Amino acid sequence: MRFSVRLQPRASKNEIAGLQGVALKVRVTAPPVDGLANEAMVELLSKALDTSRRNVCIVSGHSSRTKVIEISGADLTSVQRLAV
């Protein structure tokens, strides 16, 4: 399953903050340096979806705030729960 994520690095806490347009808004405390914010986002999504980190992949947008994420082993309803 693929979906869009809007990442906000250097936030006050790690959280999934609902939707921003059609993208899932994810806030992480890590800075956008050396891929730290991407790693924090992958960790947060894997915990929220109760799946392994290796099942969460950034398909595009590695150096952008808007990313396309692919999750293996997750269904539509579990991803929709994150947006609420």
C-alpha positions in Angstrom: 0.0 0.0 0.0 1.3 3.5 -0.9 0.3 6.8 0.5 1.6 10.4 0.8 3.2 11.8 3.9 4.0 15.4 4.8 7.0 15.3 7.2 7.7 18.1 9.7 11.2 17.7 11.3 12.3 19.4 14.5 8.8 19.3 16.0 8.2 19.4 19.7 7.2 15.6 19.8 6.9 12.6 17.6 3.3 12.2 16.4 0.9 11.5 13.6 -1.1 14.7 13.3 -4.0 13.7 10.9 -4.3 14.8 7.3 -2.8 17.8 5.6 -4.6 17.9 2.2 -4.4 14.4 0.9 -1.1 13.6 2.8 -0.7 12.1 6.3 1.0 14.7 8.5 3.9 13.3 10.5 5.9 15.3 13.0 9.2 14.1 14.4 11.7 15.7 16.8 14.7 14.7 14.7 16.5 17.2 12.5 16.5 16.8 8.7 20.2 16.0 8.6 21.8 12.8 7.4 18.4 11.1 7.1 17.6 11.3 10.8 14.1 12.7 10.2 13.4 10.0 7.7 14.5 7.3 10.1 12.4 8.7 12.9 9.4 8.8 10.6 9.9 5.1 9.5 10.2 4.2 13.2 7.0 6.1 14.1 5.0 4.6 11.2 6.2 1.1 11.9 5.2 1.3 15.6 1.8 2.9 14.7 1.0 0.2 12.2 2.5 -2.6 14.4 4.8 -3.8 11.6 8.5 -4.3 11.2 10.7 -1.3 10.1 11.8 -3.3 7.0 8.1 -3.2 5.8 8.1 0.6 5.7 9.9 2.1 2.6 10.3 5.6 1.3 9.5 5.3 -2.4 10.1 9.0 -3.3 10.9 12.2 -1.6 14.0 11.3 0.4 15.1 14.9 0.6 11.7 16.5 0.5 9.1 17.1 3.1 6.4 15.4 0.9 7.1 11.7 0.6 5.5 8.6 -0.9 5.6 5.7 1.6 5.0 2.1 0.8 4.0 -0.3 3.6 4.1 -4.0 3.1 1.7 -6.1 5.2 -0.7 -3.3 6.1 -4.3 -2.9 5.0 -6.3 0.2 4.1 -8.2 0.3 7.3 -5.1 0.4 9.5 -3.6 3.2 7.5 -7.0 5.1 7.6 -7.0 4.8 11.4 -3.8 6.9 11.5 -5.5 9.8 9.8 -8.0 10.2 12.5 
